[in-house]
Amino acid sequence: FFFQAEDGIRDFCLSRGLGDVYKRQEFIVEQLKLRKEQGIKVGIFGEEEISNIFQLFDLKKEGYISKNQCQEALKTLASSEYQFNIVGNSELPEKVDLPSFQALCKKILGLK
């Protein structure tokens, strides 16, 4: 194809068409849908953030949180609807200390 610029100078440009663009768009949309449904494969929270979340739910500084508090804390760390639902359906102990909470984050959410 030749393109005519306003100044009259022609420029030769090879076009591959829009097929590649549409294929990339479809791929990106599919990946975004998967991420929404399944979450990201790598945890976005580290040990410090996990510990901070635990401490926020352990307001009385007892060293443990209840089953319900644990579930809510895990939901705050979920990165997708899929993970949020997994947390809601997970069996949790009645009391959870920090090492147990960290283990649950690894097991349920895949966080490191």
QUIBELFEN-V971930 format. One record per backbone hydrogen bond with DSSP energy under -1.0 kcal/mol. NH is the residue of the N-H (numbers start at 0). CO is the residue of the C=O. E is the energy in kcal/mol with one decimal. If there is no record, write none. Layout:
BEGIN
nh co e
NH CO E
NH CO E
END
This chain:
BEGIN
nh co e
2 10 -2.1
4 8 -1.8
7 4 -1.8
10 2 -1.8
12 0 -2.2
21 17 -2.4
22 18 -2.3
23 19 -2.3
24 20 -2.4
25 21 -2.5
26 22 -2.2
27 23 -2.6
28 24 -2.6
29 25 -2.4
30 26 -2.5
31 27 -2.4
32 28 -2.2
33 29 -2.3
34 30 -2.4
35 31 -2.2
36 32 -2.3
37 33 -3.5
38 34 -2.0
49 45 -2.2
50 46 -2.6
51 47 -2.4
52 48 -2.5
53 49 -2.2
54 50 -2.4
55 51 -2.0
56 52 -1.6
57 53 -1.4
60 57 -1.7
64 95 -2.6
66 93 -1.3
69 65 -2.7
70 66 -2.3
71 67 -2.2
72 68 -2.6
73 69 -2.7
74 70 -2.0
75 71 -1.6
80 35 -1.2
83 79 -2.4
84 80 -2.3
85 81 -2.0
86 82 -2.5
87 83 -1.9
88 84 -1.4
89 86 -1.2
95 64 -2.7
100 96 -2.6
101 97 -2.7
102 98 -2.0
103 99 -2.4
104 100 -2.2
105 101 -1.9
106 102 -2.7
107 103 -3.1
108 104 -1.3
110 104 -1.9
END
